[in-house]
Amino acid sequence: MKVLLISANTIHAPHPVYPLGLDYLVGALTPRHEVRLLDVNAAGGEERIAAALRDADPEVIGLSIRNIDNVDTLAVKSFVSGYERIVRLVRRCSGAPIVLGGSGFSIFPGELMSLLGADFGIVGEGEHMVSLLSAMERGDDPSALPGIMIRGGVVPEPVPWEGAVVRRMRPADAARRFYLEHGGILNLQTKRGCPFCCIYCTYPHIEGRRMRLVPPDEVAREARELQEMGAHFLFITDSAFNADIDHSLAVARAFRRQGLAIPWGAFLAPIRTPDGYYDVLAEAGWTHAEFGTESLCDAQLNRYGKPFGVEDVLVAHESARRAGARIAHYFLLGGPGEDAVSLDETMNRMEALGKAAFFLMCGVRIFPHTPLYDLAVEDGQIRPDQNLLSPVFYRSKDVTTEAIIDRVQKQARGRINWVYGDGGEKTERVVTRMYARGRTGPLWELLLR
């Protein structure tokens, strides 16, 4: 079949994110199917998108939905209306059935199927599209297939993909050049699944809790290929790169054997690691640590379901700093049980994290299929039947949003390395200009003080 896969993501800040998932889907669908890609972020306007649709003349269109909103309580921005515009454009240009997928869709499959009027959906990992296309070719009913949803049908549970995971790199096309010219950041994945139990996170629902590891030498060959394609920086998209300590060390050592010469970074949990762990990563070219810290109060970390405590954060920070990494910490303020005491603990202890960028959010976005959702229903913050496609945030009853913002502003005292929310449209404009002038890699490193 002739298949057109569309990446609907248009976010540019903190940097344009290469649609990695579609590479894996292409790897699963070819060579049996004729597959083309359309990246809306790189396409350059509706006229070019329409032309690409007509030129592809697809029999099936897959639309990947990555994000629902920017999870920023101060300047909430929903991306759903943009997806509606893309679907209307697709419908004007093609009569092919539309298949929705992607992480954003997997969180809200019923809501998005209804809103966008798609024909099919894939809940969970996109490789399940293989079985959907096979059923469509045979004329079979696909509704009983794992992860497959039909319009008006029952929403299935995500089922982890157990088949081969193959990434097929796109050729040197305009889409790839877009990312190389706007930050030079390309990405890769070393495993799927997340074993942690953070109460707000959707990763376990989408990918499952069991980690499925990519062989380290395979990850390293992919990294080397991305380097040869012109990448200036690699970002590992795992929920937490160090969730499996031994595997992450094996990946770093494989990078060294492959002669990887460009810097790379990853999301990390500030958990206890063996002595010298971060030195091994640094020797393999690792330069950027993004820690999902969330709080510096042990009681609050426990309420968030975190697998670490404050002392672990301090040790991880210092170890990464000594290894020469640039460091960012992410904080979620105002979640369940937060009060003035826990907030003070976090704010005061942040001063011990020297030379780091801090990204702070007030209130925690409530997503279905998470313990936070159940807690929000129990607390009466949401109704069991409430549509959460429009962003709703959990807010502690013991400290107001205004008090949190006031506390952060007083503590930050204008320091540029304290960033509240996603930085807003001003940040996006600055990032775009800097990348246009030739800057590469994550720009938050320029905030370090």
N, C-alpha and C positions, 0 to 999 in steps of 0.2 A: 504494500500500500504506500501511497505518497503521503508522508506525514510532515506537517509543519509544527515545530515546537517554538513557542513564543515565551520569552522571559519578559514578564510585565513589570518588573521592578524598575523604578525611575529615581531611586534615592541616590544622591551624590555625596552626602555627608555622613560620617567623617571621610569617606572616600567611596567612589563607585565600586560596587562589589560584583566581581565576575560571576556569572551564573553557573557555578560548578555543577549543580545538580543535573543540568541539561546535558553536560558532557557524559555523565554516567548513563543517562537515559539513551543517548545516542549509541553508547557502547552496547546497551542491551538490545536495541532495536535493529541495528545494522549487523550484517548486510541483508537480512531478510526484507527489510523495508527501506524505501528511499526517503531519507530524512533530511530536512533543511531546518535551519535555525533562524529565528528573527529575534533580535535583542532590542527591545524598545528603548532601553537606556542609550544605545549607540545608534539607533536608526535615524534620528534627526528629523522628527516631525511626522505628522499624520499622513502627509502626501507620500512620503517614502515608505511608510508602513503599508499604506494601501497598495502601492506599486509592488512591494515585496509579496503581499498576499496574492495579488493577481498573477504575478509571475510564477509563484510556487504552485498554484492550482492544486491545493492539497485535497486529499480524500478524508483526512482527519486532521484536526487542529488541537494541539495540546497547549494549554495556557498555564504557566507556572506562576503562582501567587506566593511571594516570599514573606512579605510583611503586611500586617493589617493597619498598623499605626506606628507612631514614633515613641510610644510609651512615655510621653513627657507630660506631666500634670500641668506645668506652667503654660505650655503652648501646644496643646493637643492637636495633632495633625493626622487625620485619617486618610489612608490611601485608597479606600474602597471606591470612591467616586471615579478615580483614575482607571480602575479596573472596569468599571461600568462603561466608560468612554471607549476603552479598547475593545470590549466585547461588541458594542454597537458598531464600531468600525469594522470589526471582523465580519459581523453579520451582513453589513452592506456589501462587502467585497467577496464573500464566499458563503456557499450553502453547506459546507462541510460540517459534520458534527463537532462540537467543542467538548474537549475533555479537560476538566480542571484538575490541578494538582499543586504540589508545593507545600511548604511547612505552614503557611498562613491558611491555605485551604484545609489542611488536615486538622486544624484547630476548630474551624467553623464550617464544616462541610455542608450541613443542612442549610445554614443561613446563606452561604454563598451560592449554592446550587439554585436556591429559590430566587435570590436577588438577581443573579446574572443570567438565569435561564439557560444554563448549560445542559448538555445532553448526558454527559457522564462525569464522574469524578473518581480520583484515586486518592484514598485516604491512607496516609503513610508514605512509604517509599515508592518513588516513581517507577521503578522497574516492573511493578505489577501491570504497567501498560502493555507489556508483552502479551500477557494472557487476555487482556481486553481486546487487543487487535486481532488475536487469533480467533476469539469468539465472534467478533464482527465479521471476519472473513468467512467463517462457517455458517453465519446466520444464527448462531446460538444465543440464548439468553445469558448475558454476562452477570446478572445480578447476584448469583450465588458465588462468584469468584472472590477470592481473598482480596479485601481492600477496595473492591469496585462498587461504586454507587451509580445508580441510574436516576434520572430525573423523577422526582416523586417517590423514590424508593426509600427503603430503610437505610439509615446511616450505619455502615459497617465499622467495626473496630480496626485500627491499624494492625497489620500483620507484618512483622519484620521480613524483609526479603532475604531468602536463604540461598538464592542462586548465585552465580558468578557476578562479582562486582567489577565492571570493566569501564575505565574512563577512556573515551575516545576524544583526543584533543582536536579542536577545530583547526582548520588550516589558517594560514596567515591572512585572515580576512579583515574587513573594516571594523567588525565588532571587537576582535581581539586588539587591534591597533588602538581603539578607543580607550581601553583600560591601560594599555602601555603608555599612552599619551596623557592620561589623567591619573597620575600617581604611580604608574608602573607596578601596581600590586596585583599579583595573581595568587590563586589559593589552591589548597589541596587538603585532603582528608586522610587521617591515619586510622580511623576506626569509626564505627557507628554504635549507638547505644550509650546510655549513661547510667551508672550504678548509684548515683547520689539521690538523695531524697529531699531536695530543696522544695519548699511547699508551693512555690509560685511557678516552677519551671515546667515547660511543655515537652522538653526533650524526651523524657521517659515515655510519654504517651505516643509521640510520633515515631521514635526509633526503638523503643523498648529499653529495659534496664540491662539486658545482657550485652556486654561489649563484644563486637565482632571486629577483630583486628585485621588490618591490611598488613601483609608481610612487609617488614621494614625495608628490604631491598627493593620491593616494588614501589614503595613510597619514595625512596631515594631516587630511583630511575625517573619517576614522574617529576620530582623536584628538579633534577638535572635537565630534563626536557623543557620544563617551563623556563629555566634559566637560559637555555639556548634559544628559546622563542623571544627572548628580550626582556623578561621580567627583571625588575630592579629589587623587588622585595616579595617574599612569600609569606602568606598568612595561613596557619593551620586552623581549619574551621571546626575541629572537634569541640564538643561542649566543654571539655576540660582535657587538654593534651596530656596532663599528668595523672589522669584518673587511673591509668595503668602505668605504674612507675617503670617496670621492667621494659614494657613495650616502647615507652617514650625514649628511654635511654638507648634501646636498640635502633630506633629510628634515627636518633642523633648520630650514633656511630656509623650507620649506613650512609648518612649525608656526608660524613667525612670520607668514607671509602669512595663515594662517587665524585668527590672533589667539588662539592657545592661551594660556590664562591660568592653568593649573594646573601644578604642578611634575611632573617626570618623571625616571625613572632607567633604567639599563640595565646589563647585564653588558658589560664591556669587556675587551679584551686590552691589557695595558700595552705596546703596540708603539709604535714611533716614528710620530708624526703630524706634519703640517705645523704650522709656527708659527701660533698663534692658533686651532688646531682646537677646543680646549675652550672658548675664549671664544665661538666661534660657537654651540656647543651651549648654553652658559650664557645667551646672549642669547635663545635660543629657549625658555627655561624649565627647562633641564636642571639638576638639583640634586644627584643622587645617582649616584656612580660605584662599581660593584662590580667590582673587578679580580680576574680569575682568575690570581693571581700564582704560587702554589704553592710557590715556593722563591726564595731570594735567593743561590743558589750557581749560577754559570754552568754548572758541570759537571752539576749536578742538573737544571737547566732543560733542558740538552741531552738528558739521559737521558729526560726527560718528553716530548721532542719539541716543545718550546715554540718559537714563532717570535720570541722576544725574549731579551734577556739582562738581567743585573742593572742595568746602566746605563740600559737602556730603561725598566725599572720605576721607577727613581728619577726619571727625567725626566718620565714620564707622571704620577707621583704629584704632583710639584711643579707641573706644568702644570695639572693638575686642581684642585689646592689654590688656586693663584693665580686660577683662574677662579671660585672660590667654592664648589666642590662639597664635599659631604660624602662621605667616602671610606671604603670597606671593602676589605680585602684578604683573599683566601682562600688558605690554605696546605695543602699535602699533604705531611706529614712521614712518613719511613720507607718511601718507595717504592724502586724498584730502584736499587741503588748508594748509597743514603743511608748515611753513616757519621758518626762523631763530628765529623769536620772539616767536612763539608758542613752538618751540623746547626748547628754553631757559627757558620758563616758566615751562615746564614739568621737565627738568633736575634740575633746582634750587629747585623746590618744592619737589622733591623726597627726598631731604635731611631732610625734616620734617617728613618723614615716618620712624621713628626709628625702628631698629631691625626687618627688613623684607628682604625677598628675592625678587629680581627684575628680571623678565624675559622680555627681550626686543627684539622686532622684527622690522626690517626695511623694509618698504613696506608692503602692505596688499594683501594677496592672493585674486585674483578675481575668484569668483565662479558664475556660472549662477544662475538665479532666485533671484538675490539680487539687491538692489538699487545701490550698487557699480558697478555691471556689467553695468547697464544702464549709469552710470556716466562715466565709462571707455570708452564705445562706443562713448558717446557724446564728450569726450575729445580727441578721436582719439588714445587712448592707445591700444585698441583692435578693431578688425573688428567684425561686427555683426555675421559673419559666422565663426569666428575663433574657432578652437578646443582648449579648455582650459584644456584638460586632462594633457597636459604638463604644468607645473606650470607657471603662468603669474602673476606678482605682480603690483599693482597700485603704482606708484611713483609720489610724488608731483613734480610739475614743479618749485616750489619756493625754494626748498632746495635739494641738491644732496645727493645721497646715501653716497658718500665719506665724505661729511660734517657731516652727521648724525653719521656715524661710528667714525669719529675723535672726535666729541663732546662727544659721549658716553665714548670712551676710556679715554679722558682727565678727565671726571667727575668720572669715576669708579676708576681710579688710582690703578688698580690691585686688588680691593676689590672682594673677591670671591662670595659675595652675589649679584653681578651684573652679570647676565648670558645673553650673547648675543646669540640669536637663540636657537636651541634645545640642545646646548652643544656639538654636534658633536659625532663622534665615540669614542673619548677619554672618554667623559662622560658616554656613553653606556657601555664601558669596565669597568669603575670604578663602576658603578651601579651594573653590573652583579657580579663583585667580592665581593662587599659588601653584596649583598643578599646571595651569596653562603657562606659567613662567618657567616650568621645568623642574619644580620640586618633585621628589618621589618619596614613597614610603609613607608611614603613618605620621601625620603632621602634629599629633599631640605631643610628640617629643620636643617640639619647640616651646611648650608651655613649662617645661621642667624648671623648677626653682628649688 
